Amino acid sequence: MARKAKKKTVQITLVRSSLGTSGRHRGTVRALGLRRPRHTVQHVDTPQLRGMLAKVAHLVEIEEGR
């Protein structure tokens, strides 16, 4: 049987409020699933996710998963 490779995950925490930022940044934060400061979510690491994180890097903290 073929083993499925475990997908790498990224843990994202909103460390700064998105108030006072552009609407695009607020939309990106919401699309990541972050609702309030210190809220943490986990996503599969993809190029699309990395692009979103690059846009809001000043608002979030990123921890590498497995």
trRosetta pair geometry for C-beta under 8 A, 3 or more apart (Angstrom, degrees):
i j d omega theta_ij theta_ji phi_ij phi_ji
6 66 5.9 -35 127 115 132 136
7 44 4.9 -7 138 -141 135 111
7 45 7.2 -177 164 36 87 78
8 44 7.2 103 78 -161 51 64
8 45 4.3 -27 98 28 101 129
8 64 7.5 -32 -177 -168 114 86
8 65 5.9 150 -177 72 65 95
8 66 6.1 -147 -123 86 59 62
9 42 5.3 15 174 -179 126 103
9 43 6.7 159 -155 84 78 30
9 44 5.9 -57 -102 -102 69 43
9 45 6.3 -172 -119 -22 13 88
9 65 3.4 -6 74 45 81 164
9 66 6.2 43 25 31 91 82
10 42 7.1 163 80 -152 41 59
10 43 5.6 -20 59 64 91 81
10 44 7.8 55 14 153 83 8
10 45 4.9 104 -29 -81 106 89
10 49 6.7 162 39 137 139 139
10 53 7.7 -68 142 -66 155 153
10 62 5.9 -21 -175 -161 113 98
10 63 7.1 148 -166 74 60 49
10 64 6.5 -38 -112 -116 73 41
10 65 5.8 -119 -69 -5 26 101
11 40 6.1 6 -179 -174 97 110
11 41 7.6 173 -152 88 56 35
11 42 5.2 -26 -100 -99 69 82
11 62 7.4 139 76 -161 54 47
11 63 4.2 -16 62 62 105 103
11 64 8.0 -36 22 38 83 6
11 65 6.0 116 -24 -65 87 95
12 32 6.0 -81 105 174 155 130
12 34 6.8 -94 118 -63 110 120
12 40 6.8 161 83 -151 44 61
12 41 5.5 -16 60 62 95 82
12 42 7.5 166 16 -92 75 30
12 43 6.6 7 -1 11 120 107
12 53 7.0 -130 -110 -105 127 112
12 60 5.4 -12 -169 -174 95 133
12 61 7.4 150 -157 74 48 49
12 62 5.8 -13 -104 -105 72 69
12 63 7.9 -158 -69 26 32 72
13 34 8.0 120 -162 -117 24 124
13 38 6.6 -8 -173 -144 105 35
13 39 7.1 167 -147 82 62 37
13 40 4.5 -22 -94 -96 85 86
13 60 6.4 145 74 -160 44 75
13 61 4.6 -16 61 56 100 98
13 63 7.5 40 -5 -5 106 105
14 17 7.8 65 157 -94 114 33
14 18 7.6 -59 -154 -35 127 95
14 29 6.5 70 -108 -156 124 114
14 34 4.2 126 -45 -176 124 137
14 35 8.0 -154 12 49 151 34
14 36 7.0 168 75 102 139 26
14 37 5.4 -119 113 -117 101 40
14 38 6.8 -60 74 -2 78 19
14 39 5.3 16 28 49 113 84
14 40 7.9 -146 12 -74 68 44
14 59 6.3 -18 -146 150 77 94
14 60 5.8 -47 -101 -101 47 78
15 37 6.8 45 -162 -152 16 89
15 38 7.3 64 -107 -75 47 53
15 59 6.9 167 53 169 71 42
15 60 6.3 130 11 -134 88 23
15 61 4.9 71 -34 -22 129 104
16 37 6.9 -20 -152 -112 7 109
16 58 7.0 -39 43 135 146 71
16 59 4.7 -111 63 -134 99 63
16 60 8.0 -100 31 -48 82 36
17 20 7.5 71 102 23 100 99
17 37 5.4 -53 -70 -56 73 115
17 59 7.9 -92 78 -144 15 106
18 21 5.0 -75 -169 34 67 126
18 25 6.0 -172 -150 122 104 97
18 26 4.6 131 148 -104 131 72
18 29 4.7 -132 -70 18 147 162
18 56 7.8 -27 -104 -141 107 126
18 59 6.0 37 -85 -144 77 152
21 25 4.0 -75 145 79 127 139
21 26 5.9 157 81 -48 102 81
21 59 7.1 -33 -59 -69 159 136
22 25 4.9 97 58 5 78 100
22 26 7.2 -144 98 -2 42 87
23 26 5.5 -53 -146 39 36 112
23 27 6.2 39 154 -21 67 106
24 27 5.6 -54 -148 36 30 113
24 28 6.4 32 153 -21 64 105
24 55 7.4 -94 134 176 105 135
25 28 5.6 -52 -148 34 33 112
25 29 6.5 35 153 -20 65 103
25 55 6.6 -161 -107 145 74 100
25 56 5.5 131 -153 -96 88 97
25 59 6.9 128 176 -17 117 146
26 29 5.8 -53 -149 34 32 112
26 30 6.5 29 153 -15 64 106
27 30 5.7 -57 -149 39 32 109
27 31 6.1 33 153 -21 67 108
28 31 5.5 -53 -144 36 32 113
28 32 6.5 35 154 -21 63 103
28 52 5.3 176 -162 -159 108 91
28 55 5.4 -125 -130 94 173 131
28 56 5.2 -175 104 -34 128 127
29 32 5.8 -55 -155 32 31 112
29 34 5.0 -73 180 66 82 114
29 56 5.8 155 -69 -136 83 162
29 59 6.4 -60 -89 115 122 150
29 60 7.7 178 -115 -56 90 112
30 33 7.7 57 176 -68 36 18
30 34 7.2 -101 -89 59 27 66
30 35 7.8 62 -119 -95 67 53
31 52 6.8 -120 92 -141 119 142
32 41 6.5 161 149 58 84 141
32 43 7.3 -90 -155 -36 79 144
32 52 6.2 164 -72 141 103 135
32 53 7.9 98 -102 -78 137 72
32 56 7.6 -114 -18 53 145 148
32 60 7.6 -55 124 -86 171 152
33 41 4.5 112 90 -105 119 166
33 43 7.7 156 22 -64 128 111
34 39 5.1 146 -152 85 73 116
34 41 6.1 -122 -72 -1 71 121
34 60 7.3 -136 -56 -99 164 113
35 39 5.1 127 47 -77 75 175
36 39 5.0 105 57 -32 65 121
42 65 7.0 76 -150 -72 108 141
43 46 7.8 -81 145 13 107 93
43 49 5.4 175 121 -128 137 146
44 49 7.3 175 86 -22 56 153
45 49 6.3 -128 -142 69 37 137
45 50 7.2 48 -167 -53 79 98
45 65 7.4 -160 -33 37 113 105
46 49 4.7 98 53 5 79 102
46 50 7.0 -141 94 -5 43 86
47 50 5.5 -53 -147 36 35 114
47 51 6.5 39 154 -22 65 102
48 51 5.8 -52 -155 31 32 113
48 52 6.7 31 149 -17 63 103
49 52 5.7 -54 -153 36 36 111
49 53 6.3 33 151 -18 68 107
50 53 5.6 -54 -145 39 33 112
50 54 6.4 41 153 -27 64 102
51 54 5.6 -49 -150 28 32 115
51 55 7.0 33 152 -20 61 102
52 55 5.9 -56 -160 30 35 113
52 56 6.9 -11 159 17 67 105
53 56 6.6 -78 -145 57 32 81
53 57 6.2 67 154 -79 69 77
53 60 6.5 -96 -142 72 83 140
53 62 6.0 53 -162 -78 140 137
54 57 5.8 -9 -144 -39 30 114
56 59 4.6 -47 177 41 94 115
56 60 5.6 61 118 -4 100 111
57 60 6.6 -78 -131 51 28 87
57 62 7.9 -45 -129 -15 78 121
